Each structure stands twice: as structure tokens, then as C-alpha cells.
Amino acid sequence: MKNKLKNLLNKKLTEKELKSVPASFDVVGDLLVFSDFPEELAKKEKIIGRAILKNYPHIKAILKKTKKHSGKFRLPKLKVIAGEKRKETLHKENNVLAKLNAEKAYFSPRMSSERKRIACLIKPNETILVMFSGIGIYPLVISKNTKAKRIIGIEINPIAHKYATENIKINKTANVELILGDARKIMPKLKTQFDRIIMPLPKDAGNFLDLALSKAKKNSTLHFYCFSEENNYQDLKELINKECEKAKKQCEIIGIVKCGQFSPRVYRVCVDFMVS
Ligand SMILES: C[S@@+](CC[C@H](N)C(=O)[O-])C[C@H]1O[C@@H](n2cnc3c(N)ncnc32)[C@H](O)[C@@H]1O
């Protein structure tokens, strides 16, 4: 799409402007979101947006990120630069239809293959906890693609939780339960121990390892997301080993999987480990 984008803009932009047309964008439902729209193209943003809309009829609005994901809810700020003035859409991935507002609830379509990878690891009858469930995408992908018995999701952002609740209805799933609140306050009250715990909060998951370990069954698997420099995983392994020692659990790291790039040398990684 990137080359095609340049072709369709070459009569509308100068040579220099064409070079700065951003390479990076996400398609979320019928929205196209530029993550890094250059300041020098601000005056041409409407022209660029309209050209895309004209050539890609399935895209209904073009947005640019004006502030990176931040805060407790991990939310970006977005501006509609062309098309319909809305940030809500219906996104399809891994047999799930998910309704979301791209500015009011965290969602990244770039993680769809990682969600599929996790779903492929799940065995029949597992009881699974998704500690930071957002609009419910992990619980729903698991529910629609595996024979898991029960999936519990916890989310602190009330708007993300509202979408997750609606998404359960849209996808007609019967084995997902969602809880609104802070995982740190909710988890001690849960009576269940889990076969698998998913921790998709790369900025801060280290602070929740003790909680996750307290709810892990013997031989359960944890998926711990964090940011790390490529192939420099020593600190990460030490953190996990230290927390497991504190929780008096044996730990075996099964693998560390790269599942996205955060900055030129920093990646989003998932550490898969088993505890006993
Ligand atoms: C990186 S997002 C991932 C959301 C979702 N799992 C996904 O993949 O789209 C992290 C989510 O954790 C939520 N969160 C942050 N701190 C939390 C806490 N203490 N308890 C529960 N949820 C929390 C945020 O609101 C956000 O929706």
C-alpha cells in the first residue's frame, strides 16, 4: 500500500514532500491511522487523506496520532484529517469482530499474529486469566479459536471494559467473564487458580508478576509482555527468576518471542514461562 500511496500522491505533492509520506500506518476496521505523521506535511494532510479515501473505498476516515500511547490506560490522542468524523469502528481479526474507539481504549492490530500464536498454544479445558484485557481482544480470540473452559479478563479503563462487554455479545461467546477494576485489587479476591495467565501490559507488567504468580496453578504457563533490547534478555530472565524465587515457585523459561518493534533497537517481547 505504501508504494501505491506514493503513486497516487505524486501529482499532488512535491518530490520532497513525497519522500516524507509516512511509511507507518495501521488499518483498524475502516479507519487508517498514521502513527508518525510528519509536521512538514501538516498543510497537505487533507489532500493526502482525501486521495487515500478516493482510492481505498473500504477506508472511511484517515487519522493521525498527535500524542503517543500514554497514561494508565495506554491511550493515544488522534485527529481525524479526512473522511468521517469518528474514531469508533468494527475491526475483524482471528474470527473475532471487535467494536472499539481507537482513542478511548487501547487496541493494536499489529498484535493479531501474536494473539493467534497464544491461541494456538491453548489446550482443551484450560482456565485462563487475561490480566489487562482492554476491549477484550485476547479473551475473545481465545474463546473463538480454542476449547478453553473459562477465560477471565480484568480491565481498569471503564470505556475499554464497556466495549469488551459489548464485544462478548457481538461474538456470542459464553465462556468469557470480564471484571472492571484494578488487577491489583481484583486478583486477591479471585478464588480461581489458572492454567495460563496472560500479562499484556509491556510498560509495567514487572510490577504485577507477584500477583500473577499467586494465581498460577502448578505447571501453569505465563505470558509476560515487556519491552527489551534485541537479544539482551539477561535482566528480564533475572527479574522473572527473582520473582519466582520470592513466590517459592520453580520456573522454566520456555521461550522469548519478539512480537513488535517499539523503537529502533527496542522490541516488544513475550516471555513464555512455566511455573511449578
Ligand atoms: C497495552 S494495553 C493491552 C490491552 C489488550 N490486552 C490488548 O491487547 O488490546 C494494557 C491495558 O491494561 C489496562 N490496565 C493498566 N493498568 C491496569 C491495572 N492495574 N489493572 C487492570 N488493567 C490495567 C489499560 O487500561 C490497557 O487497556
The ligand as a MOL file (V3000), in Angstrom:
LIG
                    3D

  0  0  0     0  0            999 V3000
M  V30 BEGIN CTAB
M  V30 COUNTS 27 29 0 0 0
M  V30 BEGIN ATOM
M  V30 1 C -1.2340 -2.4310 26.3770 0
M  V30 2 S -2.9500 -2.4190 26.7540 0 CHG=1
M  V30 3 C -3.4390 -4.0480 26.2270 0
M  V30 4 C -4.9340 -4.2000 26.1350 0
M  V30 5 C -5.3870 -5.5210 25.4600 0
M  V30 6 N -4.9240 -6.6760 26.1690 0
M  V30 7 C -4.9800 -5.5800 24.0130 0
M  V30 8 O -4.0780 -6.3600 23.6860 0
M  V30 9 O -5.5470 -4.8410 23.1980 0 CHG=-1
M  V30 10 C -2.9380 -2.5720 28.5150 0
M  V30 11 C -4.3040 -2.4280 29.1730 0
M  V30 12 O -4.1440 -2.6080 30.5760 0
M  V30 13 C -5.0360 -1.7450 31.2620 0
M  V30 14 N -4.5130 -1.6090 32.6350 0
M  V30 15 C -3.4770 -0.8250 33.0510 0
M  V30 16 N -3.2710 -0.9860 34.3790 0
M  V30 17 C -4.1860 -1.8900 34.8110 0
M  V30 18 C -4.4820 -2.4710 36.0780 0
M  V30 19 N -3.7930 -2.1360 37.1620 0
M  V30 20 N -5.4840 -3.3790 36.1600 0
M  V30 21 C -6.2110 -3.7240 35.0470 0
M  V30 22 N -5.9910 -3.1970 33.8280 0
M  V30 23 C -4.9900 -2.2990 33.6920 0
M  V30 24 C -5.0430 -0.4860 30.4110 0
M  V30 25 O -6.1800 0.3120 30.6290 0
M  V30 26 C -4.9770 -1.0780 28.9890 0
M  V30 27 O -6.2600 -1.2650 28.4670 0
M  V30 END ATOM
M  V30 BEGIN BOND
M  V30 1 1 1 2
M  V30 2 1 2 3
M  V30 3 1 2 10
M  V30 4 1 3 4
M  V30 5 1 4 5
M  V30 6 1 5 6
M  V30 7 1 5 7
M  V30 8 2 7 8
M  V30 9 1 7 9
M  V30 10 1 10 11
M  V30 11 1 11 12
M  V30 12 1 11 26
M  V30 13 1 12 13
M  V30 14 1 13 14
M  V30 15 1 13 24
M  V30 16 1 14 15
M  V30 17 1 14 23
M  V30 18 2 15 16
M  V30 19 1 16 17
M  V30 20 1 17 18
M  V30 21 2 17 23
M  V30 22 1 18 19
M  V30 23 2 18 20
M  V30 24 1 20 21
M  V30 25 2 21 22
M  V30 26 1 22 23
M  V30 27 1 24 25
M  V30 28 1 24 26
M  V30 29 1 26 27
M  V30 END BOND
M  V30 END CTAB
M  END
